[in-house]
Amino acid sequence: MKILIRNLSRSTTEAELLAMFEAHGAVQSCNLVLDQHNGKSKGFAFVEMPKIGDAKAAIKTLNGTKVGDNIIRVKKAEETGAK
């Protein structure tokens, strides 16, 4: 399941995200979205977890938690475009 994480602090790293989600199960991929021009975080990321149960547990546990100075929002990513 692909998960969207929003409202991340600009200083949050991919390694920190990975550690947060690995506490709930296996992580297939972790992608912190970066600005093309300056290489800094845009404040959101995607995490993919192969087991739906683990992903749902991570969403329920992490949504609304404080990371750095920000309260993050975690939800299932919407599928876009044709495959």
Protein Blocks (a to p, Z undefined) as FASTA:
>chain_A
ZZddehiafkbcfklmmmmmmmnoccfbdcddddfklopaehiacdddfblklmmmmmmm
mgopaehjbccdddddddedjZZ
